[in-house]
Amino acid sequence: MERSVGFWKRLGASVLDGLIIFFPLFILFDLTLGWGDNHPVPNIIQYLVMLILPVLWYGYTVGKKLMGIRIVKVDGQDVGIGTMLMRFLLANILYGLTLGIGVLVSAFMVGIRDDHRSIHDFIAGTYVTEAKPGELS
């Protein structure tokens, strides 16, 4: 995996996504409509952003772009909607079924493995890299 990214940069990107995209979205829905966590619309928007933005933006989310990292397939190609469905939705189902233990295992995998791949990377055939679009063979 060329220029794969470890735990701290990936965590930083997730925190930035939360602060820039999801926290304001939650506040908007909660203050204007009183929905907050009790309504599925903010969650649906969150899922759509996490699924579609990397497909349209060369593997970047807002947080990943700010951290200079992106999601790619193991062959270096850009991710498509099928890849992101596997990476995000199937992995979240697995993490839910394991009551969060899968998330902890994934965090250790990213921190310990040489290729820094997590469970959801293996499910989807992806990894996170510092390489910009067009730099991977």
DSSP file with accessible surface (Angstrom, degrees, kcal/mol):
  #  RESIDUE AA STRUCTURE BP1 BP2  ACC     N-H-->O    O-->H-N    N-H-->O    O-->H-N    TCO  KAPPA ALPHA  PHI   PSI    X-CA   Y-CA   Z-CA
    1    1 A M    >         0   0   94      0, 0.0     3,-0.9     0, 0.0     2,-0.3   0.000 360.0 360.0 360.0 115.1    0.0    0.0    0.0
    2    2 A E  T 3   -     0   0   96      1,-0.3   129,-0.4   127,-0.0   128,-0.2  -0.524 360.0 -17.3 -73.3 123.3    1.7    3.2   -1.2
    3    3 A R  T 3  S-     0   0  118     -2,-0.3   127,-1.9   126,-0.1   128,-0.3   0.846  85.1-170.9  53.8  44.2    1.9    5.9    1.5
    4    4 A S  B <   -A  129   0A  25     -3,-0.9     2,-0.4   125,-0.2   125,-0.3  -0.288  16.3-124.7 -66.5 154.4   -0.7    4.3    3.7
    5    5 A V        -     0   0    3    123,-2.1   123,-0.2   110,-0.2    -1,-0.1  -0.852  19.4-140.7-111.5 137.0   -1.9    6.4    6.7
    6    6 A G     >  -     0   0   22     -2,-0.4     4,-1.6   105,-0.1     5,-0.2   0.016  36.8 -75.3 -86.0-167.4   -1.9    5.4   10.3
    7    7 A F  H  > S+     0   0   63    103,-0.3     4,-2.9     1,-0.2     5,-0.2   0.873 117.6  52.0 -60.0 -50.3   -4.2    5.9   13.2
    8    8 A W  H  > S+     0   0  197      1,-0.2     4,-2.6     2,-0.2    -1,-0.2   0.896 110.7  45.8 -67.0 -41.1   -3.7    9.6   14.2
    9    9 A K  H  > S+     0   0   74      2,-0.2     4,-2.2     1,-0.2    -1,-0.2   0.903 115.2  48.3 -67.2 -38.9   -4.2   11.1   10.8
   10   10 A R  H  X S+     0   0   20     -4,-1.6     4,-2.1     2,-0.2    -2,-0.2   0.917 112.6  48.1 -66.6 -42.0   -7.3    9.0   10.2
   11   11 A L  H  X S+     0   0   72     -4,-2.9     4,-2.6     2,-0.2     5,-0.2   0.930 110.2  52.8 -62.9 -43.4   -8.7    9.9   13.6
   12   12 A G  H  X S+     0   0   22     -4,-2.6     4,-2.6    -5,-0.2    -2,-0.2   0.908 108.3  50.3 -58.1 -42.1   -7.9   13.6   13.0
   13   13 A A  H  X S+     0   0    0     -4,-2.2     4,-2.5     2,-0.2    -1,-0.2   0.913 110.6  49.6 -64.2 -39.9   -9.9   13.4    9.7
   14   14 A S  H  X S+     0   0   69     -4,-2.1     4,-2.2     2,-0.2    -2,-0.2   0.911 110.8  49.3 -65.8 -40.5  -12.8   11.8   11.5
   15   15 A V  H  X S+     0   0   75     -4,-2.6     4,-2.7     2,-0.2     5,-0.2   0.930 111.3  49.5 -64.1 -43.8  -12.8   14.4   14.2
   16   16 A L  H  X S+     0   0   47     -4,-2.6     4,-3.0     1,-0.2     5,-0.4   0.912 108.8  52.4 -62.5 -41.8  -12.7   17.2   11.6
   17   17 A D  H  X>S+     0   0    6     -4,-2.5     4,-2.3     1,-0.2     5,-1.7   0.922 111.5  48.0 -58.2 -43.0  -15.6   15.6    9.7
   18   18 A G  I  <>S+     0   0   25     -4,-2.2     5,-3.4     3,-0.2    -2,-0.2   0.927 116.3  41.9 -63.3 -44.1  -17.6   15.6   12.9
   19   19 A L  I  <5S+     0   0  106     -4,-2.7    -2,-0.2     3,-0.2    -1,-0.2   0.878 123.9  35.1 -72.2 -37.8  -16.8   19.2   13.8
   20   20 A I  I  <5S+     0   0   76     -4,-3.0    -3,-0.2    -5,-0.2    -2,-0.2   0.855 134.3  13.6 -88.6 -36.8  -17.2   20.6   10.3
   21   21 A I  I  X5S+     0   0   40     -4,-2.3     4,-1.5    -5,-0.4    -3,-0.2   0.868 127.3  35.7-105.9 -57.9  -20.1   18.6    8.8
   22   22 A F  I  ><S+     0   0   34     -5,-1.7     4,-2.5     2,-0.2    -3,-0.2   0.881 112.4  51.9 -81.3 -38.0  -22.0   16.5   11.4
   23   23 A F  H  ><S+     0   0  120     -5,-3.4     4,-2.6    -6,-0.3     5,-0.2   0.960 113.6  45.1 -64.6 -48.3  -22.0   18.7   14.5
   24   24 A P  H  > S+     0   0   60      0, 0.0     4,-2.9     0, 0.0    -1,-0.2   0.903 112.7  52.8 -61.1 -35.9  -23.4   21.7   12.6
   25   25 A L  H  X S+     0   0   28     -4,-1.5     4,-2.4     2,-0.2     5,-0.2   0.934 109.8  47.8 -62.9 -45.2  -25.9   19.5   10.9
   26   26 A F  H  X S+     0   0   59     -4,-2.5     4,-2.8     2,-0.2    10,-0.3   0.940 113.3  47.8 -59.8 -46.8  -27.1   18.1   14.3
   27   27 A I  H  X S+     0   0   56     -4,-2.6     4,-3.2     2,-0.2     5,-0.4   0.929 110.4  52.8 -61.3 -44.7  -27.3   21.7   15.7
   28   28 A L  H  X S+     0   0   95     -4,-2.9     4,-2.1     1,-0.2     5,-0.4   0.945 115.2  39.3 -57.1 -50.4  -29.3   22.9   12.6
   29   29 A F  H  X>S+     0   0   24     -4,-2.4     6,-1.8     2,-0.2     4,-1.7   0.883 118.3  48.3 -69.3 -37.6  -31.8   20.1   12.9
   30   30 A D  H  X5S+     0   0   65     -4,-2.8     4,-1.0     4,-0.3    -2,-0.2   0.939 117.8  38.6 -70.6 -44.7  -32.1   20.2   16.7
   31   31 A L  H  <5S+     0   0  134     -4,-3.2    -2,-0.2    -5,-0.2    -3,-0.2   0.885 124.8  36.6 -74.9 -38.1  -32.4   24.0   17.0
   32   32 A T  H  <5S+     0   0   89     -4,-2.1    -3,-0.2    -5,-0.4    -2,-0.2   0.880 137.9  12.8 -84.2 -37.8  -34.7   24.6   14.0
   33   33 A L  H  <5S-     0   0   91     -4,-1.7    -3,-0.2    -5,-0.4    -2,-0.2   0.476  91.3-123.9-118.4  -7.4  -36.9   21.5   14.1
   34   34 A G  S  <<S+     0   0   52     -4,-1.0    -4,-0.3    -5,-0.6    -3,-0.1   0.763  74.8 121.3  69.1  25.5  -36.2   20.0   17.5
   35   35 A W    >   +     0   0   76     -6,-1.8     3,-1.9    -9,-0.1    -5,-0.2   0.938  24.8 143.4 -87.6 -54.7  -35.2   16.7   15.9
   36   36 A G  G >  S-     0   0    2    -10,-0.3     3,-1.0     1,-0.3    -1,-0.1  -0.131  82.6 -16.0  51.1-135.7  -31.6   16.1   17.0
   37   37 A D  G 3  S+     0   0  124      1,-0.2    -1,-0.3     5,-0.1    -2,-0.1   0.589 128.7  73.2 -75.5 -10.5  -30.8   12.4   17.7
   38   38 A N  G <  S+     0   0  157     -3,-1.9    -1,-0.2    -4,-0.1    -2,-0.2   0.338  91.0  62.0 -89.3   8.1  -34.5   11.5   17.8
   39   39 A H  S <> S-     0   0   59     -3,-1.0     4,-0.5    -4,-0.1   -10,-0.0  -0.996  72.6-139.9-135.3 141.8  -35.1   11.8   14.1
   40   40 A P  H  > S+     0   0   74      0, 0.0     4,-2.7     0, 0.0     5,-0.2   0.676  84.0  85.2 -76.3 -15.2  -33.4    9.9   11.2
   41   41 A V  H  > S+     0   0   42      1,-0.2     4,-2.6     2,-0.2     5,-0.2   0.924  90.2  47.2 -58.6 -48.1  -33.0   12.8    8.8
   42   42 A P  H  > S+     0   0    9      0, 0.0     4,-2.4     0, 0.0    -1,-0.2   0.920 114.6  48.6 -60.0 -37.3  -29.6   14.0   10.2
   43   43 A N  H  X S+     0   0   59     -4,-0.5     4,-2.6     2,-0.2    -2,-0.2   0.898 110.1  50.8 -67.6 -39.3  -28.3   10.4   10.2
   44   44 A I  H  X S+     0   0   90     -4,-2.7     4,-2.5     2,-0.2    -1,-0.2   0.931 111.2  48.2 -63.6 -43.5  -29.5    9.8    6.6
   45   45 A I  H  X S+     0   0   57     -4,-2.6     4,-2.6    -5,-0.2    -2,-0.2   0.922 110.8  51.9 -62.8 -42.3  -27.7   13.0    5.5
   46   46 A Q  H  X S+     0   0   59     -4,-2.4     4,-2.5    -5,-0.2    -2,-0.2   0.942 110.8  47.4 -58.6 -47.8  -24.6   11.9    7.4
   47   47 A Y  H  X S+     0   0   95     -4,-2.6     4,-1.9     1,-0.2     5,-0.2   0.911 111.7  50.3 -61.9 -42.4  -24.6    8.5    5.6
   48   48 A L  H  X>S+     0   0   86     -4,-2.5     4,-3.1     2,-0.2     5,-0.5   0.912 110.6  49.4 -63.6 -41.2  -25.2   10.1    2.2
   49   49 A V  H  X5S+     0   0   40     -4,-2.6     4,-1.6     1,-0.2    -2,-0.2   0.943 112.8  47.1 -61.6 -46.5  -22.3   12.5    2.8
   50   50 A M  H  <5S+     0   0   32     -4,-2.5    -1,-0.2    -5,-0.2    -2,-0.2   0.801 119.7  40.5 -68.4 -27.2  -20.0    9.6    3.8
   51   51 A L  H  X5S+     0   0   14     -4,-1.9     4,-0.5    -5,-0.2    -2,-0.2   0.902 124.5  30.9 -83.9 -46.2  -21.1    7.5    0.9
   52   52 A I  H  X5S+     0   0   71     -4,-3.1     4,-2.3    -5,-0.2     3,-0.5   0.881 106.2  64.7 -89.5 -39.7  -21.2   10.0   -1.9
   53   53 A L  H  X<S+     0   0   45     -4,-1.6     4,-2.2    -5,-0.5     7,-0.3   0.919 103.3  48.5 -56.4 -47.3  -18.6   12.6   -1.2
   54   54 A P  H  4>S+     0   0    1      0, 0.0     5,-3.1     0, 0.0     6,-0.3   0.855 111.0  52.3 -62.7 -29.5  -15.6   10.2   -1.6
   55   55 A V  H ><5S+     0   0   46     -4,-0.5     3,-0.5    -3,-0.5    -2,-0.2   0.919 117.8  36.4 -69.1 -42.4  -17.0    8.9   -4.8
   56   56 A L  H 3<5S+     0   0  131     -4,-2.3    -1,-0.2     1,-0.2    -3,-0.2   0.708 120.4  47.9 -82.0 -20.4  -17.4   12.4   -6.3
   57   57 A W  T ><5S-     0   0   85     -4,-2.2     3,-1.8    -5,-0.3    -1,-0.2  -0.223 116.2 -95.8-123.2  41.7  -14.2   13.9   -4.7
   58   58 A Y  T < 5S-     0   0  122     -3,-0.5    -3,-0.2     1,-0.3     3,-0.1   0.810  88.4 -46.5  55.4  35.5  -11.4   11.3   -5.4
   59   59 A G  T 3 <S+     0   0    0     -5,-3.1    12,-2.3     1,-0.3     2,-0.3   0.488 106.9 130.0  90.4   2.0  -11.8    9.5   -2.1
   60   60 A Y    <   -     0   0   10     -3,-1.8    -1,-0.3    -7,-0.3     2,-0.3  -0.656  36.6-172.2 -91.0 146.1  -11.8   12.7    0.1
   61   61 A T     >  -     0   0    1      8,-0.3     4,-2.7    -2,-0.3     5,-0.2  -0.702  49.2 -97.2-108.9 176.4  -14.2   13.7    2.8
   62   62 A V  H  > S+     0   0   35     -2,-0.3     4,-2.2     1,-0.2     5,-0.2   0.953 126.7  45.6 -61.1 -46.6  -13.9   17.3    4.1
   63   63 A G  H  > S+     0   0    0      1,-0.2     4,-1.8     2,-0.2    -1,-0.2   0.912 113.1  49.3 -63.2 -42.4  -11.8   16.0    7.1
   64   64 A K  H  >>S+     0   0   12      2,-0.2     5,-2.7     1,-0.2     4,-0.8   0.905 109.4  52.3 -65.1 -39.9   -9.6   13.8    4.9
   65   65 A K  H ><5S+     0   0   92     -4,-2.7     3,-0.9     1,-0.2    -1,-0.2   0.933 109.6  49.2 -61.1 -44.3   -9.0   16.6    2.5
   66   66 A L  H 3<5S+     0   0  109     -4,-2.2    -1,-0.2     1,-0.2    -2,-0.2   0.838 113.8  46.3 -64.3 -31.5   -7.9   18.9    5.3
   67   67 A M  H 3<5S-     0   0   54     -4,-1.8    -1,-0.2    -5,-0.2    -2,-0.2   0.508 114.2-118.4 -87.3  -6.4   -5.6   16.2    6.6
   68   68 A G  T <<5S+     0   0   28     -3,-0.9     2,-0.3    -4,-0.8    -3,-0.2   0.827  75.2 114.5  73.9  32.6   -4.2   15.5    3.1
   69   69 A I      < -     0   0    1     -5,-2.7     2,-0.3    -6,-0.1    -8,-0.3  -0.896  39.0-178.2-131.6 160.1   -5.4   11.9    3.0
   70   70 A R  E     -B  129   0A   2     59,-2.2    59,-2.7    -2,-0.3     2,-0.4  -0.984  29.3-105.1-154.7 162.6   -8.0   10.0    0.9
   71   71 A I  E     +B  128   0A   3    -12,-2.3     8,-0.5    -2,-0.3     2,-0.3  -0.761  41.5 167.1 -92.4 133.0   -9.6    6.6    0.4
   72   72 A V  E     -BC 127  78A   0     55,-2.5    55,-2.2    -2,-0.4     6,-0.2  -0.942  38.8 -98.7-137.0 163.1   -8.5    4.5   -2.6
   73   73 A K  E >   -B  126   0A  69      4,-2.7     3,-2.6    -2,-0.3    53,-0.3  -0.408  44.0-104.4 -72.7 160.3   -9.0    0.9   -3.7
   74   74 A V  T 3  S+     0   0   66     51,-2.4    52,-0.1     1,-0.3    -1,-0.1   0.770 123.2  57.9 -61.5 -22.3   -6.0   -1.5   -3.0
   75   75 A D  T 3  S-     0   0   96     50,-0.3    -1,-0.3     2,-0.1     3,-0.1   0.399 122.1-107.2 -87.2   5.4   -5.1   -1.3   -6.8
   76   76 A G  S <  S+     0   0   10     -3,-2.6    60,-0.2     1,-0.3    58,-0.2   0.374  77.1 132.7  89.0  -4.9   -4.8    2.5   -6.5
   77   77 A Q        -     0   0  109      1,-0.1    -4,-2.7    -5,-0.1    -1,-0.3  -0.367  64.7 -93.3 -77.1 159.4   -8.0    3.3   -8.4
   78   78 A D  B     -C   72   0A  66     -6,-0.2    -6,-0.1     1,-0.1     2,-0.1  -0.350  46.3-103.8 -68.2 152.7  -10.6    5.8   -7.1
   79   79 A V        -     0   0    7     -8,-0.5     2,-0.2   -25,-0.2   -20,-0.1  -0.447  32.9-156.0 -78.2 150.1  -13.5    4.4   -5.1
   80   80 A G     >  -     0   0   25     -2,-0.1     4,-2.4   -21,-0.0     5,-0.2  -0.626  36.8 -91.8-113.8-179.8  -17.0    3.9   -6.6
   81   81 A I  H  > S+     0   0   84      1,-0.2     4,-2.5    -2,-0.2     5,-0.2   0.890 124.5  53.3 -65.3 -37.5  -20.4    3.8   -4.9
   82   82 A G  H  > S+     0   0   40      2,-0.2     4,-2.1     1,-0.2    -1,-0.2   0.923 109.8  48.5 -62.7 -42.5  -20.3    0.0   -4.6
   83   83 A T  H  > S+     0   0   15      1,-0.2     4,-2.8     2,-0.2    -2,-0.2   0.923 113.0  47.2 -62.5 -44.1  -16.9    0.2   -2.8
   84   84 A M  H  X>S+     0   0    4     -4,-2.4     4,-2.7     2,-0.2     5,-0.6   0.858 107.8  55.9 -70.5 -32.6  -18.2    2.9   -0.5
   85   85 A L  I  X>S+     0   0   71     -4,-2.5     5,-1.7    -5,-0.2     4,-1.1   0.937 113.1  42.2 -62.0 -43.4  -21.4    1.0    0.3
   86   86 A M  I  <>S+     0   0   73     -4,-2.1     5,-1.1     3,-0.2    -2,-0.2   0.933 116.8  48.1 -66.1 -44.5  -19.3   -2.0    1.4
   87   87 A R  I  <5S+     0   0   21     -4,-2.8    -2,-0.2    -5,-0.2    -1,-0.2   0.890 127.1  21.9 -65.8 -40.6  -16.8    0.2    3.3
   88   88 A F  I  X5S+     0   0   32     -4,-2.7     4,-2.0    -5,-0.2    -3,-0.2   0.928 129.1  33.6 -97.0 -55.9  -19.4    2.3    5.1
   89   89 A L  I  X<S+     0   0   62     -4,-1.1     4,-2.2    -5,-0.6    -3,-0.2   0.961 121.7  42.4 -73.2 -50.5  -22.7    0.5    5.4
   90   90 A L  I  ><S+     0   0   90     -5,-1.7     4,-2.4     1,-0.2    -1,-0.2   0.909 116.4  50.0 -63.6 -39.9  -21.6   -3.2    5.6
   91   91 A A  H  ><S+     0   0    1     -5,-1.1     4,-3.1    -6,-0.3    -1,-0.2   0.918 109.5  50.9 -64.9 -40.5  -18.8   -2.3    8.0
   92   92 A N  H  X S+     0   0   64     -4,-2.0     4,-2.3     2,-0.2    -1,-0.2   0.876 109.0  51.5 -66.2 -34.3  -21.2   -0.3   10.2
   93   93 A I  H  X S+     0   0  101     -4,-2.2     4,-2.7     2,-0.2    -1,-0.2   0.947 112.1  46.9 -63.9 -46.0  -23.6   -3.3   10.3
   94   94 A L  H  X S+     0   0   63     -4,-2.4     4,-1.8     1,-0.2    -2,-0.2   0.927 111.7  50.3 -61.1 -44.1  -20.7   -5.5   11.3
   95   95 A Y  H  <>S+     0   0   20     -4,-3.1     5,-2.7     1,-0.2     7,-0.3   0.887 111.8  48.6 -63.0 -37.9  -19.6   -3.0   14.0
   96   96 A G  H ><5S+     0   0   47     -4,-2.3     3,-1.7    -5,-0.2    -1,-0.2   0.915 108.9  52.3 -67.0 -41.6  -23.1   -2.8   15.3
   97   97 A L  H 3<5S+     0   0  139     -4,-2.7    -1,-0.2     1,-0.3    -2,-0.2   0.808 109.8  49.3 -65.1 -29.0  -23.5   -6.6   15.5
   98   98 A T  T ><5S-     0   0   48     -4,-1.8     3,-1.8    -5,-0.2    -1,-0.3   0.291 113.9-119.9 -92.1   9.7  -20.2   -6.8   17.4
   99   99 A L  T < 5S-     0   0  159     -3,-1.7    -3,-0.2     1,-0.3    -2,-0.1   0.836  72.8 -50.7  56.2  36.2  -21.5   -4.2   19.9
  100  100 A G  T 3><S+     0   0   30     -5,-2.7     4,-1.5    -6,-0.2     3,-0.4   0.301 113.8 112.1  89.7 -10.5  -18.6   -1.9   19.0
  101  101 A I  H <> S+     0   0  107     -3,-1.8     4,-2.6     1,-0.2     5,-0.2   0.896  74.9  58.8 -63.1 -35.6  -15.8   -4.5   19.5
  102  102 A G  H  > S+     0   0    5     -7,-0.3     4,-2.6     1,-0.2    17,-0.3   0.853 101.2  55.3 -60.9 -34.1  -15.1   -4.4   15.8
  103  103 A V  H  > S+     0   0   75     -3,-0.4     4,-2.4    -8,-0.2    -1,-0.2   0.930 109.2  46.5 -65.0 -44.2  -14.4   -0.6   16.0
  104  104 A L  H  X S+     0   0  109     -4,-1.5     4,-2.3     2,-0.2    -2,-0.2   0.921 112.2  50.0 -64.3 -43.0  -11.8   -1.3   18.7
  105  105 A V  H  X S+     0   0   66     -4,-2.6     4,-2.6     1,-0.2    -2,-0.2   0.929 110.9  50.5 -60.3 -44.1  -10.2   -4.1   16.7
  106  106 A S  H  X S+     0   0    7     -4,-2.6     4,-2.6     2,-0.2     5,-0.2   0.906 107.7  52.8 -60.9 -42.1  -10.2   -1.8   13.6
  107  107 A A  H  X S+     0   0   33     -4,-2.4     4,-2.0     1,-0.2    -1,-0.2   0.928 111.3  46.2 -61.1 -43.4   -8.4    0.9   15.6
  108  108 A F  H  X S+     0   0  138     -4,-2.3     4,-2.6     2,-0.2     5,-0.4   0.899 110.7  53.6 -65.0 -39.6   -5.8   -1.5   16.7
  109  109 A M  H  X S+     0   0   38     -4,-2.6     4,-2.4     1,-0.2     7,-0.3   0.932 109.5  47.3 -60.3 -45.7   -5.4   -2.8   13.2
  110  110 A V  H  < S+     0   0    8     -4,-2.6  -103,-0.3     1,-0.2    -1,-0.2   0.893 117.3  43.9 -63.8 -37.9   -4.8    0.7   11.8
  111  111 A G  H  < S+     0   0   45     -4,-2.0    -2,-0.2    -5,-0.2    -1,-0.2   0.827 125.3  29.5 -76.7 -29.7   -2.3    1.4   14.6
  112  112 A I  H  < S+     0   0  123     -4,-2.6    -3,-0.2    -5,-0.2    -2,-0.2   0.840  96.1  87.6-102.9 -40.5   -0.4   -1.8   14.4
  113  113 A R  S >< S-     0   0   96     -4,-2.4     3,-0.7    -5,-0.4     5,-0.0  -0.323  72.4-132.2 -66.9 145.4   -0.5   -3.2   10.9
  114  114 A D  T 3  S+     0   0  157      1,-0.2    -1,-0.1     2,-0.1  -110,-0.1   0.842 110.5  45.3 -64.0 -33.6    2.1   -2.1    8.4
  115  115 A D  T 3  S-     0   0   27      2,-0.1    -1,-0.2    -6,-0.1  -110,-0.2   0.514 101.8-136.8 -89.8  -4.4   -0.5   -1.4    5.8
  116  116 A H    <   +     0   0   46     -3,-0.7     2,-0.3    -7,-0.3    12,-0.2   0.750  46.9 156.2  58.8  28.6   -2.8    0.4    8.3
  117  117 A R        -     0   0   25     -8,-0.2    -1,-0.2    10,-0.1    -4,-0.1  -0.679  26.4-156.4 -91.0 140.3   -5.9   -1.3    7.0
  118  118 A S     >  -     0   0    1     -2,-0.3     4,-2.1    -9,-0.1     5,-0.2  -0.412  37.4 -90.3-101.4-180.0   -9.0   -1.7    9.2
  119  119 A I  H  > S+     0   0   35    -17,-0.3     4,-2.6     1,-0.2     5,-0.2   0.936 128.1  50.5 -58.4 -45.6  -11.8   -4.1    9.1
  120  120 A H  H  > S+     0   0   37      1,-0.2     4,-1.8     2,-0.2    -1,-0.2   0.833 107.4  54.7 -68.3 -26.0  -13.9   -1.8    6.8
  121  121 A D  H  >>S+     0   0    0      2,-0.2     5,-2.3     1,-0.2     4,-1.6   0.917 110.0  46.4 -67.5 -41.6  -10.8   -1.5    4.5
  122  122 A F  H  <5S+     0   0   90     -4,-2.1    -2,-0.2     2,-0.2    -1,-0.2   0.907 110.5  53.0 -66.4 -40.4  -10.6   -5.3    4.2
  123  123 A I  H  <5S+     0   0   58     -4,-2.6    -1,-0.2     1,-0.2    -2,-0.2   0.924 121.5  31.0 -59.1 -42.6  -14.4   -5.5    3.6
  124  124 A A  H  <5S-     0   0    9     -4,-1.8    -1,-0.2    -5,-0.2    -2,-0.2   0.543 106.7-117.4 -96.8  -9.3  -14.3   -3.0    0.7
  125  125 A G  T  <5S+     0   0   23     -4,-1.6   -51,-2.4     1,-0.2   -50,-0.3   0.923  72.7 123.6  71.9  43.1  -10.8   -3.6   -0.6
  126  126 A T  E   < - B   0  73A   0     -5,-2.3     2,-0.3   -53,-0.3   -53,-0.2  -0.746  39.6-171.6-126.3 172.2   -9.6   -0.1    0.2
  127  127 A Y  E     - B   0  72A   6    -55,-2.2   -55,-2.5    -2,-0.2     2,-0.5  -0.951  29.0-110.6-153.9 169.5   -6.9    1.7    2.2
  128  128 A V  E     + B   0  71A   1     -2,-0.3  -123,-2.1  -123,-0.2     2,-0.3  -0.914  40.2 178.6-108.3 131.2   -6.2    5.3    3.2
  129  129 A T  E     -AB   4  70A   0    -59,-2.7   -59,-2.2    -2,-0.5  -125,-0.2  -0.870  40.3-138.5-130.7 160.5   -3.3    7.1    1.5
  130  130 A E  S    S+     0   0   65   -127,-1.9     2,-0.1    -2,-0.3  -127,-0.1   0.488  71.3 115.1 -90.7  -7.5   -1.5   10.4    1.4
  131  131 A A        -     0   0    1   -129,-0.4    -2,-0.2  -128,-0.3     3,-0.1  -0.407  65.3-129.7 -66.9 136.8   -1.1   10.1   -2.4
  132  132 A K    >   -     0   0  111      1,-0.2     3,-2.3    -2,-0.1     4,-0.4  -0.377  43.6 -70.1 -79.5 162.3   -2.9   12.7   -4.4
  133  133 A P  T 3  S+     0   0   50      0, 0.0    -1,-0.2     0, 0.0   -56,-0.1  -0.274 123.9  20.0 -53.5 133.9   -5.2   11.7   -7.3
  134  134 A G  T 3  S+     0   0   80    -58,-0.2    -2,-0.0    -3,-0.1   -57,-0.0   0.318  98.3  97.6  89.0  -7.8   -3.1   10.5  -10.2
  135  135 A E    <   +     0   0   94     -3,-2.3     2,-0.3   -59,-0.1    -3,-0.0   0.686  66.7  77.8 -85.9 -19.1    0.0    9.7   -8.1
  136  136 A L              0   0   22     -4,-0.4    -2,-0.1   -60,-0.2   -61,-0.0  -0.694 360.0 360.0 -94.4 146.0   -0.7    6.0   -7.7
  137  137 A S              0   0  116     -2,-0.3    -1,-0.1   -60,-0.0    -2,-0.1  -0.370 360.0 360.0 -82.0 360.0    0.0    3.4  -10.4
